[in-house]
Amino acid sequence: MEHRISHQEMDRLLKQLEDDYVNAIRDDNSTNVEEFIEQFLYKSWTYNDQNIENIKRVLGRYKSGDIYQGVFSAAFNEMVDHLQIRLEQLDQDRDYPVLHSEHGASLLVAFVDGLIIQYYLGVYDIERLRKMTPHLTQVLLNALKREPDG
């Protein structure tokens, strides 16, 4: 795995968020990319809704300098690495070329995080995101089929 960090000095809440994310990926029993993406979206909406206060606390501690940028970004990168590995395992036929690019998993996370920010701002509620999930899954799958540029 590309990004490994020492967890000894890590903020307890950040460590918990990282552990939850990694465990959700490890415990996922999807057998294909399509199923994984859809479940990843549903699980993301639920997890963020249930843990929004902890997420806000960690982000506030990061903003105030209580969590160093290097530790925060390393934890994030490590989570994305786990996602990247899982996606590549599910797409052995390489039907989704973007998933095998340097930024494949990161693009998926950016898409989800963008919608979570909109949830946080009140643009969407969790029920609306759940209703949109089948369509969002198709949008993502179509985007992931493109050959990555350079």
C-alpha positions, -999 to 999 in steps of 0.1 A, spaced: 0 0 0 13 34 -10 4 55 20 12 41 55 12 63 86 20 59 122 -12 59 142 5 65 176 1 102 174 -32 103 155 -62 120 169 -86 94 184 -116 105 164 -96 107 131 -83 72 138 -119 60 144 -131 75 112 -102 59 93 -108 25 109 -145 26 101 -138 34 65 -112 7 61 -134 -18 78 -163 -10 56 -142 -16 25 -127 -48 39 -161 -61 50 -178 -54 17 -189 -86 0 -197 -71 -34 -188 -93 -63 -185 -67 -90 -178 -30 -95 -214 -21 -102 -227 -36 -69 -197 -21 -50 -203 14 -62 -240 14 -55 -234 0 -20 -205 24 -14 -229 53 -21 -257 40 2 -232 32 30 -216 67 25 -249 85 30 -258 65 61 -223 66 77 -220 104 72 -255 110 85 -248 89 116 -214 104 122 -217 140 111 -209 154 145 -176 134 148 -167 144 112 -173 181 120 -153 177 152 -123 162 133 -125 189 106 -127 216 133 -96 202 150 -78 201 117 -88 237 109 -76 248 144 -43 231 139 -49 204 165 -45 178 138 -15 184 116 -21 186 78 4 158 72 -14 134 95 -48 143 82 -38 139 45 -19 107 52 -50 92 69 -72 103 39 -47 89 14 -45 56 33 -83 53 31 -82 60 -6 -55 33 -10 -77 7 5 -105 17 -18 -82 16 -48 -71 -19 -40 -107 -31 -36 -118 -15 -69 -90 -30 -88 -98 -65 -73 -134 -62 -85 -124 -50 -120 -100 -76 -131 -113 -74 -167 -105 -37 -166 -140 -27 -178 -135 5 -159 -102 20 -170 -104 50 -147 -103 28 -117 -69 16 -126 -55 51 -131 -35 70 -105 -65 89 -93 -93 64 -99 -104 59 -63 -98 95 -54 -122 106 -81 -149 84 -67 -143 98 -32 -144 134 -46 -178 127 -61 -191 113 -29 -176 140 -7 -190 167 -30 -225 153 -24 -218 150 14 -208 186 15 -241 195 -2 -259 173 24 -240 192 51 -251 225 36 -287 214 34 -289 211 -4 -298 174 -1 -311 154 27 -302 117 32 -335 105 18 -330 124 -14 -295 111 -18 -308 75 -13 -334 81 -40 -308 95 -63 -284 66 -58 -294 44 -87 -290 73 -111 -257 84 -94 -244 49 -97 -250 49 -135 -234 83 -138 -203 71 -120 -201 38 -139 -204 56 -172 -176 80 -162 -154 52 -150 -155 35 -184 -136 63 -201 -100 59 -209 -80 82 -185 -61 110 -202 -23 110 -198 
